[in-house]
Amino acid sequence: MEKIKGLINAPFTPFHENGDLNLEPIAAYTAMLMKNGLQGVFINGSSGEGYMLTTEERMALAEKWVSVAPKGFKVIVHVGSCCLRESQCLARHAQSIRAWGIGAMAPPFPKIGRIEELVKYCEAIASNAPDLPFYYYHIPVFNGAYLPMLDLLKAVDGRIGNFAGIKYTYESLYEYNQCRLYKDGKFDMLHGQDETILPCLAQGGAQGGIGGTTNYNGRELTGIIDAWNSGDIETAREKQNFSQAVINVICHFRGNIVAGKRIMKLMGFNLGSNRIPFQNMTDEEEQHMKKELEEIGFFARCNQF
């Protein structure tokens, strides 16, 4: 099974002023991401407010992203839901429109607390799109599924034929690396934290990843990998430290989903507001954030359109 090389972006979902889905910007969105070195998208996930979309909206987004994606640009569809039947429906739909792959995080309700429960959940979804690689999206801070991922790999090995790997969005670099080393790297371990790409590269990982700050800082994040591959450690270190400085700013303003979407607006690409219950930034907060970004030289280094 193919392993992803390079960074995949987790895009925001565009909305009109009235809160309706806005598909119009997606073609330009795709072109911008490609220009800045991104290899594809992981849609309808946490950055895309996927759990706050209707099934019909999630399908419409998937169809649009697939329709505008040029050859080689991967579209992975997050199909996780609190309703398993909805996840299965979304998985079948993703296969029918020829998405590149699918993924799912454990549901926030009911909470999954055992490996076997998680395996059955993944199996029930993956089997509905047997022709597509399936990635488990490990983000326990969102759903409380603090389970050992190495045990998951051992449990799915030989049981879920299209299980490709894990989108690993958690702080344990040790566990990430142990999963990466399992059976000489059998599974694709996609790094999911933009703030620690360089230390994972030093362990031998992070050849592929999925992130959210790549929406506006993709040039610098892909630059970390490029610099590492060329042996320029000082440049890789500087770019990683700059990327952490950007993350420090968004943490002052409710994180990537809220602040990141407003950064896109500051860059000239307005994708609308976040859906309730997210608390959108005020105009005053936007100006404070803009000032903090200017102080670190962000706008000279951010993604270009």
C-alpha positions in Angstrom: 0.0 0.0 0.0 1.3 3.4 -0.9 2.8 5.6 1.8 2.2 9.3 1.7 5.2 11.5 1.2 5.0 15.2 2.1 2.3 17.1 3.9 -1.5 16.8 3.5 -3.6 19.8 4.5 -6.7 19.7 6.8 -8.7 22.5 5.2 -11.3 24.7 6.7 -14.9 24.4 5.5 -16.0 27.6 3.6 -19.4 29.1 4.6 -21.5 31.9 3.3 -22.4 34.8 5.6 -25.7 33.0 6.4 -23.9 29.9 7.5 -24.7 27.8 4.4 -22.0 25.7 2.8 -19.9 27.6 0.2 -18.3 25.4 -2.5 -17.1 28.2 -4.7 -13.7 28.9 -3.1 -12.6 25.2 -3.2 -11.0 25.3 -6.7 -8.9 28.3 -5.7 -8.2 26.7 -2.3 -6.8 23.6 -4.1 -4.6 25.7 -6.3 -3.2 27.7 -3.4 -2.4 24.6 -1.4 -0.6 23.0 -4.4 1.4 26.2 -5.0 2.7 26.1 -1.4 3.8 22.5 -1.6 0.9 20.5 -0.1 0.2 17.1 -1.5 -3.5 16.8 -0.8 -6.3 17.4 1.7 -7.9 15.5 4.6 -11.4 17.0 4.5 -14.3 17.0 7.0 -12.1 16.5 9.9 -11.6 18.7 13.0 -10.3 21.7 11.2 -13.2 21.4 8.7 -15.8 21.3 11.5 -16.9 17.9 10.1 -19.0 16.9 13.1 -21.0 20.1 12.7 -21.9 19.4 9.1 -24.9 17.4 7.8 -24.3 14.2 5.9 -25.4 15.9 2.7 -23.0 18.8 3.3 -20.1 16.4 3.9 -20.9 14.5 0.7 -21.1 17.8 -1.3 -17.8 18.9 0.0 -16.2 15.5 -0.8 -17.6 15.7 -4.4 -16.3 19.2 -4.9 -12.8 18.5 -3.6 -12.5 15.4 -5.7 -13.9 17.1 -8.8 -11.3 19.9 -8.7 -8.3 17.9 -7.5 -5.6 17.5 -10.3 -3.8 14.3 -10.8 -1.6 13.3 -7.9 -3.4 15.6 -5.4 -4.8 13.3 -2.8 -8.3 13.8 -1.3 -8.8 11.8 1.9 -12.3 12.0 3.4 -12.8 11.9 7.1 -16.0 9.8 7.6 -16.1 9.5 11.4 -19.4 10.1 13.1 -21.2 9.4 16.3 -23.5 7.3 14.1 -21.8 4.3 12.7 -24.3 3.9 9.9 -23.6 7.5 8.8 -19.9 6.7 8.8 -20.5 3.6 6.6 -22.6 5.7 4.2 -19.9 8.3 4.0 -17.3 5.6 3.4 -19.3 4.1 0.5 -19.8 7.5 -1.0 -16.1 8.4 -0.8 -15.3 5.2 -2.7 -18.0 5.8 -5.3 -16.6 9.3 -6.1 -13.0 7.9 -6.3 -11.6 9.7 -3.3 -8.0 8.7 -2.6 -8.7 7.4 0.9 -10.8 7.7 4.0 -10.2 8.2 7.7 -12.1 8.2 10.9 -11.4 9.3 14.5 -13.1 7.5 17.4 -16.5 9.1 18.2 -16.7 11.6 21.1 -19.8 9.7 22.2 -20.0 7.0 23.2 -16.4 7.0 24.3 -14.3 4.0 23.2 -12.3 2.6 26.1 -10.9 -0.7 24.8 -8.7 -1.7 21.8 -11.2 -4.3 20.6 -14.0 -1.8 20.6 -11.8 0.5 18.4 -10.9 -2.3 16.1 -14.5 -3.2 15.5 -15.4 0.4 14.9 -12.6 0.8 12.3 -13.4 -2.6 10.7 -17.1 -1.7 10.4 -16.2 1.5 8.5 -13.2 0.4 6.5 -15.2 -2.6 5.1 -17.6 -0.2 3.4 -14.7 1.2 1.2 -12.5 -1.8 0.7 -10.8 -0.3 -2.4 -9.5 2.7 -0.4 -6.8 3.0 2.2 -8.2 3.6 5.7 -6.5 5.7 8.3 -7.4 5.8 12.0 -7.3 9.4 13.2 -5.7 9.4 16.7 -6.7 12.6 18.4 -7.6 11.6 22.0 -7.9 15.2 23.3 -11.1 15.4 21.2 -12.7 12.1 22.0 -11.0 10.7 25.1 -9.8 7.6 23.3 -6.4 7.4 25.1 -5.5 4.0 23.9 -2.1 2.5 23.0 -1.7 2.8 19.3 0.9 0.1 19.0 -1.7 -2.3 20.4 -4.1 -1.1 17.7 -1.6 -1.8 15.0 -1.1 -5.3 16.3 -4.8 -5.9 16.6 -5.7 -4.7 13.0 -2.7 -6.4 11.4 -4.1 -9.2 9.2 -7.7 -8.3 10.2 -8.5 -5.1 8.3 -7.1 -5.5 4.8 -7.2 -1.8 3.8 -5.9 -0.4 7.1 -3.2 1.9 5.9 -2.0 3.5 9.1 -2.6 6.3 11.6 -3.0 10.0 11.5 -1.1 10.5 14.8 -2.1 13.8 16.5 -0.8 13.3 20.0 2.3 14.4 22.1 4.1 11.1 22.6 7.0 11.0 20.2 8.1 7.7 21.7 4.8 6.0 20.9 4.7 7.5 17.4 8.2 6.1 16.7 7.3 2.7 18.1 4.3 2.5 15.8 6.5 3.7 12.9 9.0 0.9 13.6 6.4 -1.9 13.9 7.2 -4.7 11.5 9.9 -2.6 9.8 7.5 0.2 9.0 4.5 -1.8 7.7 2.0 0.9 8.4 1.9 4.6 7.3 2.4 6.8 10.4 1.2 10.3 9.3 2.5 12.9 11.7 -0.3 15.1 12.9 1.4 17.8 15.0 2.9 20.7 13.0 4.9 21.8 16.1 7.0 18.7 16.2 7.9 17.8 12.6 11.6 18.2 13.0 12.1 15.9 16.1 10.0 13.2 14.3 12.3 13.5 11.2 15.3 13.0 13.5 13.8 9.7 14.6 13.2 8.7 11.0 9.6 9.6 10.7 7.4 12.5 9.5 8.0 11.7 5.8 4.2 12.2 5.5 1.9 14.2 7.7 -1.5 15.9 8.0 -1.8 19.3 9.6 -4.0 22.3 10.1 -1.6 25.2 10.3 -0.5 24.2 6.8 -3.5 26.1 5.6 -1.6 29.4 6.1 1.9 28.3 7.0 2.5 25.4 4.6 5.5 26.9 2.9 7.4 27.0 6.1 6.3 23.5 7.2 7.1 21.8 4.0 10.3 23.8 4.1 11.3 21.9 7.3 11.2 18.6 5.4 13.0 20.0 2.4 15.8 21.5 4.5 16.1 18.2 6.5 16.3 16.2 3.3 19.1 18.5 1.9 21.1 18.3 5.2 20.5 21.9 6.2 19.7 21.3 9.8 20.0 25.0 10.8 17.3 26.1 8.3 15.1 23.2 9.4 15.4 24.2 13.0 14.7 27.9 12.2 11.6 27.0 10.3 10.3 24.7 13.0 10.9 27.4 15.6 9.0 29.9 13.4 6.1 27.4 13.0 5.9 27.1 16.8 5.8 30.9 17.1 2.8 30.9 14.7 1.1 28.2 16.8 1.8 30.3 20.0 -0.1 33.1 18.4 -3.2 31.1 17.5 -3.2 29.6 21.0 -3.9 33.1 22.2 -7.1 33.2 20.1 -8.9 29.8 20.6 -6.6 27.7 18.4 -6.4 26.7 14.8 -10.1 26.1 14.0 -11.1 29.6 15.1 -7.9 31.7 14.8 -6.6 29.8 11.8 -9.7 30.5 9.8 -9.4 34.2 10.6 -5.8 34.2 9.5 -7.0 33.0 6.1 -9.2 36.2 6.0 -6.2 38.4 6.9 -4.3 36.8 4.0 -7.2 37.7 1.6 -9.0 34.4 1.5 -12.2 34.8 3.5 -13.8 31.4 4.2 -16.5 32.7 6.5 -17.2 32.2 10.2 -17.2 29.1 12.3 -20.4 27.4 13.2 -22.0 27.6 16.7 -21.0 26.7 19.4 -17.5 27.9 18.3 -17.0 31.5 19.5 -15.8 33.5 16.6 -13.2 36.1 17.0 -14.3 39.8 17.3 -12.8 42.5 15.1 -10.8 43.7 18.0 -9.3 40.3 18.6 -8.5 40.0 14.9 -6.5 43.2 15.1 -4.6 42.0 18.2 -3.8 38.7 16.4 -2.7 40.6 13.3 -0.3 42.6 15.4 1.2 39.5 17.0 1.6 37.9 13.5 3.3 41.0 12.2 5.7 41.0 15.1 7.0 37.6 14.1 7.1 38.4 10.4 4.4 36.0 9.5 2.9 37.8 6.4 6.2 37.8 4.6 6.4 34.0 5.0 2.8 32.7 4.9 1.2 30.8 2.0 1.0 32.7 -1.2 -2.0 32.8 -3.6 
